[in-house]
């Protein structure tokens, strides 16, 4: 009871003190208001960075207009009010260098440097449009909420060529890196196999072998064209090691594949059914296929047409 009375006695003076501090700040012009960055820069549109290409991959570089942040006026922090108190909050400009480095390290293909969720357009209606909208919505949610090293599922996109799968992967990695500074990597699986094979025959390419270690530890790995390759023992062992290590480490993984989960049966002449398409299951093997079910949520784009071919 005495502690409660003591709190009541100090509560009013404390409130008066906070009010006086606010009045003094207002008299001096107050803290810099939290406002969006101006979009006056013709290079970056106020984002603080520009995207470009370096050979086969996308890169981000700082824009000179961001030398003094318009949000915090170069102080590096913002004042945020919560329940009558003010707190110092680090301004996003303080993480700009980290976010730029994360994007460049992701090695997104140069062709997809400008691909984001904003320019992933879904036209029409029906089941095909619904599939794309679901895929986009789920990947936006993943990009905004994923917590590396805290469990959760990645996402696997299954559908034929031209469905927009690589665009969605690139958009996801772009938001994870430039928006949140999360460590990510993109790989096209057949290129990885080729690089590793070259490293075996050329000692000077030894650094390429270390790719597996890096890919096993990165916070979010996006594997494109999963299931592509010759299906050799070497490729099976590489994929098994990569998926196995990420599975054991609880790392978040995204992938896209042109193969359906299971074999699809078609009607042959004469009424006989036959397998007309290999499945992801047969392409990656039972061990990897089983682990993927505990690593990702599958999203199938079975009804979506090839967006590259005019309808």
N, C-alpha and C positions, 0 to 999 in steps of 0.2 A: 504494500500500500504506500509506503514512504517513497519507493522508487517512482511510482505513478505520480505522486504529488510533485516530486522533484522535476519530473518531465514537464508537467503542466506549468510549473513556475518559469521554466526556461523557454517553453515553446513560443510565447508571445514575443519576448525580446529577440529570439532567433529569427522570427518572421520579420520583425522590424529591421533587423540588420540586413537580411536578404533584400528587402525592399529598398533600403538606402543604397546598396551596391548597384541595383538595377537603375536607380535614378542617376547615380554618378556616371554609369556607363552611357546612359541616354544623353546626359549633358555633354559628354565628350564625343558624341556621335555614335556611341555604341559599337558593338562588334560588327565586323563586315557581314552583311546578310548572306545567308546561304542561298545561292541562286545558280541556275545552270550556267555552264560556261557559254560565253557568247559564241555565236556561229559566224562571226565576221571573217575568220581566217579562210581565205580561198583555198588553202592547201589541205587543212585537216578538218575544217568545219567545227573547230572548237574542241575536238577530241584529244588533241595533244600529240597525235601520231599520224603517220601516213603509211599506207600499205603499198608494197611494191614486189618486185620479183628479183631473185638472185639465182640465175640459172633455172633449175627445175623446181625451186621451192619459193614459197611466199615469205617475205620478211616485213618487219615493221621497223620504222625509224622515228625518232622523236622529231616533232615539228618545232622550228625555232621560235614560233609564237608562244610556246608554252614555257619559256624561260621564267616567266613570272605568272603564276597561276591567278586567273581572274576570280576564282572562287574564294581563295584564302588570302589573296593579295600578297602571295609570296611568304606567308608566315608558316605554312606547312600544317596548320591545324584550323579547325572550325570550332566555334562555340555553340554547343547544343544545349537547349533548355529541356529539362525533364523534371516535372513536379516541383517547379520553383527553384531548381538548382541548375547551375551551368557546368558543363563538362567540356573538356578539351577532347575533340575527336580528330584523329588524323585525317587530313585531306587526301583525296584520291591521287592528287599530284605526287604525293610521297611514294606511291607504289607504281608510278608510271614506268620507271626504268625496269622494274621487275616484271611488269606485265608485257612490256615490249620484248624483253628477253625471252619470256615464256612463249610468246607467239612465234618468234623466230625459231626457237628450239623445237617447236612442234613439227616443223618441216611439212607444212601443208602444201600440196601441189600448187605450182605457180598459176595454173589455170583457174584455181579456186580462190585466188587472193581476195577477190571482192565478193565472195559468196557468203551471205549471211542469212538469218531467218527472215529479215525484212524483204529480201528479194527472192525468196522461195515462194513462188506463186502457185496457188491451187485454183484451177479453173473448173467450171462446170459443177455438176451435182452427181448424185448417185454413189454407188459403192466405191468406185475408183477414187473420187474426190474425198470421200470419207476416210479411206485408207491413208491417203496422204496427209489429211488434216490430223488424224490420230498420231501418225508418225512424227509430224512436226511438233505437235503439242507435247508429246512425251519427251522429245529431245530438248525442247525449250525448258521443260520442267527439270530435266536432268542437269542441263547446263547451269541453271539457276540455283539448284539445291544440292547437288552432289557433294558429299563430304569424304574426300579421300581418307583412307585408313580408319573409317568409321563404319565399314560394312556397306550394305546396299547392293543393288543390282545395276549392271550396265544394260545396254540395249543392243540387240542384234536385228539388223534389217535384212529381210529376205525378199528378193524379187528380181525379175529379169533385168537386162541392160536398159539404161535410159529412164529409170524410174526416179532419179534424183537422189539416190542413196549417198553418193560421194558428196554432193552439195550439202546434204544434211549433216554428214560427218564433219565437213569443213566448218560449217556454221556453228556446230556444237563446240569444236575445239577453239574456234575464234572467240566465242563468248566466255569459255572457261579460262582462256589465257588473258585476253585483253580486258575482260570484264572482272576477273577474279584473281588472276595471277597464278593459276593452278598449272602445275607441270604436266604437259601433255606431249604425245607423239603420234604422228600418223605414219603408217607403213602400208605399202602395197605388197602383199605377201609374196608374190612371185619375184618381185625385185629383191626382197630380203633373201630369198633362196639363192638368187643369182649372185648377190654380193658375197654371201657366205661361201659359195662354191669357189668364187674367184679368190677368196682369202686363203682357202686350203692350198691352192696351187701356187700362190704368190706370197712369200713370207712378208713382203713389204706391205701387204694389205692386212696384216695381223690385227690392226685396230678394228677392222670390220667384224672380227669374231667377237669383240667386246660388245657389239651391238646387242647381243642377247641379254647380257647383264643389264645394260641400260634399259632395254625394253621391258625387262622383267620387273624393274623397280619404279618406272615412271608412274605418276599418280593415275593418269588416265591414258590408256593406249587405244587408238582406233585402228583396227585391222581392216583394210579394204580388200575386196576380192578373195575373201576366205574360201578355201576349197579349190582355188586356181592352182595349177601346177601339173607336174607330170605324175604325181602320186608315187614318187620313188621312196625307197626306204629312208634315204637321207632327208627328204622333205618331211616325211612323217615324224622322224626323230626330232627335227628342229621345231616343228609345230607342237609336238608333244611336250618338249622341254619348256617352250615359251608359255603355253597355256597352263602347264602344270605348275610352274613357278608362280605365275600370277594367281592361280587358284589357291595355292598354299599360302601366299602372302596376303590374300584378301584384297587384291588390287582391282580397281574398276576398269572394265574393258568394254569397248564398243566394237562392233564389226558390221560389215556389209558383205553380202554374198549373192550371187546370181542363182544359187541352187535352193530348191525347196527343202524343208526339213526331212521329209520322207520321199521315197520313190512315188512318182505319179504314174498311174496306169492309163494308157490310151487305148482306143479301140482300133484294132488292125483290120485290114480287109478280111472278110470272111467271119467277122465277129470275134476273132481271137484277141484277148487282151495281152498287151506286152508293155514292158517298161520303156518309156520314151525319153526319160530325163533322169540323169543321175541325181542323187540327193546329197545334201550336206553331210548326212550321216555316213554315206559311203565314201565321200571325198576326204573327210578329216579323220575317220576311224572312230570306233566305239568309245575309246578312252577319252578323247578330246570332246566328242559329241556329248557324252555323259556329263562331263565337267561344265560344259557351256550351259547346261540347264540349271546349274546352281550359280552361274556367274552373270547371266543376262536374262532380260525379258525379251521374248521374240515378238517382232512385229512383221507381219507378212503383207507384202504388196502384190497380192496374187492377181487382183483385177485391174491394177493400174497399167495403162498402156505405156509404150515407149515414148517418152516426152521429146526425144530427139527427132522422131519421125513425124512429119506433118500428118494430122488426122484427115 
